[in-house]
């Protein structure tokens, strides 16, 4: 049982990133498929 406030504390995989990278989380309902994408930031 969880108490409020609920926090995201589950980690399925740790992936190191740099300050020049973004992590995009895409959901099937909004984007057509569930995926996590690592992208380069545009300067």
Biopython code that builds the backbone (N, CA, C, O; Angstrom):
import numpy as np
from Bio.PDB.StructureBuilder import StructureBuilder

atoms = [
    (1, "UNK", "N", (0.841, -1.186, 0.000)),
    (1, "UNK", "CA", (0.000, 0.000, 0.000)),
    (1, "UNK", "C", (0.882, 1.243, 0.000)),
    (1, "UNK", "O", (1.869, 1.300, 0.733)),
    (2, "UNK", "N", (0.539, 2.230, -0.808)),
    (2, "UNK", "CA", (1.321, 3.469, -0.910)),
    (2, "UNK", "C", (0.584, 4.614, -0.244)),
    (2, "UNK", "O", (-0.646, 4.679, -0.242)),
    (3, "UNK", "N", (1.360, 5.502, 0.310)),
    (3, "UNK", "CA", (0.824, 6.736, 0.877)),
    (3, "UNK", "C", (1.074, 7.868, -0.113)),
    (3, "UNK", "O", (1.972, 7.771, -0.949)),
    (4, "UNK", "N", (0.305, 8.917, -0.027)),
    (4, "UNK", "CA", (0.521, 10.090, -0.889)),
    (4, "UNK", "C", (1.579, 10.979, -0.277)),
    (4, "UNK", "O", (1.645, 11.005, 0.952)),
    (5, "UNK", "N", (2.398, 11.697, -0.979)),
    (5, "UNK", "CA", (2.444, 11.748, -2.444)),
    (5, "UNK", "C", (3.142, 10.523, -3.017)),
    (5, "UNK", "O", (4.055, 9.961, -2.412)),
    (6, "UNK", "N", (2.691, 10.128, -4.194)),
    (6, "UNK", "CA", (3.292, 8.991, -4.896)),
    (6, "UNK", "C", (4.493, 9.499, -5.675)),
    (6, "UNK", "O", (4.420, 10.548, -6.315)),
    (7, "UNK", "N", (5.591, 8.770, -5.627)),
    (7, "UNK", "CA", (6.777, 9.170, -6.390)),
    (7, "UNK", "C", (7.218, 8.033, -7.296)),
    (7, "UNK", "O", (6.977, 6.859, -7.011)),
    (8, "UNK", "N", (7.860, 8.397, -8.380)),
    (8, "UNK", "CA", (8.377, 7.394, -9.321)),
    (8, "UNK", "C", (9.696, 6.872, -8.778)),
    (8, "UNK", "O", (10.733, 7.516, -8.935)),
    (9, "UNK", "N", (9.663, 5.707, -8.141)),
    (9, "UNK", "CA", (10.881, 5.177, -7.538)),
    (9, "UNK", "C", (11.241, 3.793, -8.078)),
    (9, "UNK", "O", (12.093, 3.114, -7.505)),
    (10, "UNK", "N", (10.614, 3.372, -9.154)),
    (10, "UNK", "CA", (10.948, 2.090, -9.773)),
    (10, "UNK", "C", (11.915, 2.332, -10.920)),
    (10, "UNK", "O", (11.672, 3.187, -11.772)),
    (11, "UNK", "N", (12.999, 1.590, -10.943)),
    (11, "UNK", "CA", (13.975, 1.694, -12.021)),
    (11, "UNK", "C", (14.098, 0.331, -12.672)),
    (11, "UNK", "O", (14.467, -0.644, -12.017)),
    (12, "UNK", "N", (13.793, 0.258, -13.956)),
    (12, "UNK", "CA", (13.928, -0.993, -14.675)),
    (12, "UNK", "C", (15.305, -1.135, -15.283)),
    (12, "UNK", "O", (15.831, -2.242, -15.395)),
    (13, "UNK", "N", (15.891, -0.013, -15.678)),
    (13, "UNK", "CA", (17.220, -0.033, -16.280)),
    (13, "UNK", "C", (17.824, 1.356, -16.143)),
    (13, "UNK", "O", (17.170, 2.356, -16.440)),
    (14, "UNK", "N", (19.063, 1.417, -15.694)),
    (14, "UNK", "CA", (19.800, 2.678, -15.632)),
    (14, "UNK", "C", (20.631, 2.805, -16.892)),
    (14, "UNK", "O", (21.401, 1.905, -17.227)),
    (15, "UNK", "N", (20.480, 3.926, -17.596)),
    (15, "UNK", "CA", (21.242, 4.181, -18.814)),
    (15, "UNK", "C", (21.965, 5.509, -18.635)),
    (15, "UNK", "O", (21.314, 6.543, -18.493)),
    (16, "UNK", "N", (23.291, 5.505, -18.639)),
    (16, "UNK", "CA", (24.020, 6.763, -18.495)),
    (16, "UNK", "C", (23.764, 7.677, -19.693)),
    (16, "UNK", "O", (23.735, 7.222, -20.837)),
    (17, "UNK", "N", (23.581, 8.961, -19.420)),
    (17, "UNK", "CA", (23.395, 9.953, -20.480)),
    (17, "UNK", "C", (24.310, 11.134, -20.215)),
    (17, "UNK", "O", (24.804, 11.323, -19.104)),
    (18, "UNK", "N", (24.525, 11.922, -21.250)),
    (18, "UNK", "CA", (25.327, 13.132, -21.093)),
    (18, "UNK", "C", (24.398, 14.341, -21.091)),
    (18, "UNK", "O", (23.206, 14.218, -21.373)),
    (19, "UNK", "N", (24.948, 15.501, -20.774)),
    (19, "UNK", "CA", (24.157, 16.734, -20.748)),
    (19, "UNK", "C", (23.650, 17.101, -22.138)),
    (19, "UNK", "O", (22.717, 17.896, -22.262)),
    (20, "UNK", "N", (24.247, 16.538, -23.183)),
    (20, "UNK", "CA", (23.829, 16.854, -24.555)),
    (20, "UNK", "C", (22.767, 15.883, -25.080)),
    (20, "UNK", "O", (22.422, 15.929, -26.261)),
    (21, "UNK", "N", (22.251, 15.010, -24.220)),
    (21, "UNK", "CA", (21.256, 14.028, -24.643)),
    (21, "UNK", "C", (19.929, 14.230, -23.911)),
    (21, "UNK", "O", (19.891, 14.716, -22.780)),
    (22, "UNK", "N", (18.855, 13.850, -24.577)),
    (22, "UNK", "CA", (17.509, 13.870, -24.012)),
    (22, "UNK", "C", (16.968, 12.450, -23.971)),
    (22, "UNK", "O", (17.297, 11.630, -24.829)),
    (23, "UNK", "N", (16.145, 12.161, -22.983)),
    (23, "UNK", "CA", (15.436, 10.891, -22.929)),
    (23, "UNK", "C", (13.968, 11.199, -23.202)),
    (23, "UNK", "O", (13.328, 11.927, -22.443)),
    (24, "UNK", "N", (13.439, 10.643, -24.288)),
    (24, "UNK", "CA", (12.035, 10.837, -24.638)),
    (24, "UNK", "C", (11.270, 9.559, -24.329)),
    (24, "UNK", "O", (11.651, 8.474, -24.770)),
    (25, "UNK", "N", (10.193, 9.694, -23.572)),
    (25, "UNK", "CA", (9.319, 8.562, -23.270)),
    (25, "UNK", "C", (8.066, 8.747, -24.115)),
    (25, "UNK", "O", (7.348, 9.736, -23.972)),
    (26, "UNK", "N", (7.814, 7.790, -24.992)),
    (26, "UNK", "CA", (6.671, 7.864, -25.896)),
    (26, "UNK", "C", (5.660, 6.791, -25.503)),
    (26, "UNK", "O", (6.022, 5.642, -25.253)),
    (27, "UNK", "N", (4.388, 7.185, -25.453)),
    (27, "UNK", "CA", (3.325, 6.274, -25.042)),
    (27, "UNK", "C", (2.410, 5.951, -26.211)),
    (27, "UNK", "O", (2.136, 6.804, -27.055)),
    (28, "UNK", "N", (1.944, 4.716, -26.252)),
    (28, "UNK", "CA", (1.115, 4.240, -27.353)),
    (28, "UNK", "C", (-0.105, 5.127, -27.578)),
    (28, "UNK", "O", (-0.471, 5.403, -28.720)),
    (29, "UNK", "N", (-0.728, 5.570, -26.505)),
    (29, "UNK", "CA", (-1.949, 6.376, -26.624)),
    (29, "UNK", "C", (-1.690, 7.706, -27.332)),
    (29, "UNK", "O", (-2.567, 8.211, -28.033)),
    (30, "UNK", "N", (-0.514, 8.269, -27.159)),
    (30, "UNK", "CA", (-0.206, 9.578, -27.745)),
    (30, "UNK", "C", (0.678, 9.488, -28.983)),
    (30, "UNK", "O", (0.561, 10.314, -29.889)),
    (31, "UNK", "N", (1.564, 8.491, -29.030)),
    (31, "UNK", "CA", (2.592, 8.439, -30.068)),
    (31, "UNK", "C", (2.502, 7.218, -30.983)),
    (31, "UNK", "O", (3.298, 7.092, -31.914)),
    (32, "UNK", "N", (1.562, 6.332, -30.742)),
    (32, "UNK", "CA", (1.411, 5.171, -31.603)),
    (32, "UNK", "C", (2.120, 3.920, -31.121)),
    (32, "UNK", "O", (1.746, 2.816, -31.514)),
    (33, "UNK", "N", (3.140, 4.064, -30.276)),
    (33, "UNK", "CA", (3.806, 2.907, -29.683)),
    (33, "UNK", "C", (4.523, 3.313, -28.404)),
    (33, "UNK", "O", (4.881, 4.475, -28.214)),
    (34, "UNK", "N", (4.723, 2.331, -27.535)),
    (34, "UNK", "CA", (5.448, 2.555, -26.290)),
    (34, "UNK", "C", (6.937, 2.387, -26.557)),
    (34, "UNK", "O", (7.370, 1.340, -27.037)),
    (35, "UNK", "N", (7.721, 3.416, -26.246)),
    (35, "UNK", "CA", (9.171, 3.313, -26.405)),
    (35, "UNK", "C", (9.865, 4.414, -25.622)),
    (35, "UNK", "O", (9.268, 5.434, -25.278)),
    (36, "UNK", "N", (11.132, 4.182, -25.353)),
    (36, "UNK", "CA", (11.999, 5.185, -24.737)),
    (36, "UNK", "C", (13.137, 5.412, -25.713)),
    (36, "UNK", "O", (13.790, 4.462, -26.144)),
    (37, "UNK", "N", (13.381, 6.686, -26.069)),
    (37, "UNK", "CA", (14.360, 7.023, -27.100)),
    (37, "UNK", "C", (15.386, 7.987, -26.522)),
    (37, "UNK", "O", (15.031, 8.956, -25.850)),
    (38, "UNK", "N", (16.655, 7.718, -26.788)),
    (38, "UNK", "CA", (17.750, 8.600, -26.400)),
    (38, "UNK", "C", (18.102, 9.454, -27.614)),
    (38, "UNK", "O", (18.457, 8.918, -28.664)),
    (39, "UNK", "N", (18.006, 10.791, -27.482)),
    (39, "UNK", "CA", (18.222, 11.717, -28.602)),
    (39, "UNK", "C", (19.285, 12.748, -28.247)),
    (39, "UNK", "O", (19.497, 13.057, -27.075)),
    (40, "UNK", "N", (19.948, 13.275, -29.270)),
    (40, "UNK", "CA", (20.883, 14.386, -29.085)),
    (40, "UNK", "C", (20.088, 15.682, -29.006)),
    (40, "UNK", "O", (19.157, 15.880, -29.787)),
    (41, "UNK", "N", (20.441, 16.572, -28.074)),
    (41, "UNK", "CA", (19.813, 17.884, -27.994)),
    (41, "UNK", "C", (20.245, 18.720, -29.190)),
    (41, "UNK", "O", (21.384, 18.627, -29.648)),
    (42, "UNK", "N", (19.330, 19.530, -29.687)),
    (42, "UNK", "CA", (19.659, 20.455, -30.774)),
    (42, "UNK", "C", (20.128, 21.758, -30.132)),
    (42, "UNK", "O", (19.403, 22.358, -29.338)),
    (43, "UNK", "N", (21.345, 22.198, -30.477)),
    (43, "UNK", "CA", (21.878, 23.420, -29.830)),
    (43, "UNK", "C", (21.103, 24.671, -30.178)),
    (43, "UNK", "O", (21.440, 25.757, -29.708)),
]
sb = StructureBuilder()
sb.init_structure("model")
sb.init_model(0)
sb.init_chain("A")
sb.init_seg("    ")
for serial, (resi, resn, name, xyz) in enumerate(atoms, 1):
    if name == "N":
        sb.init_residue(resn, " ", resi, " ")
    sb.init_atom(name, np.array(xyz, "f"), 0.0, 1.0, " ", f" {name:<3s}", serial, name[0])
structure = sb.get_structure()
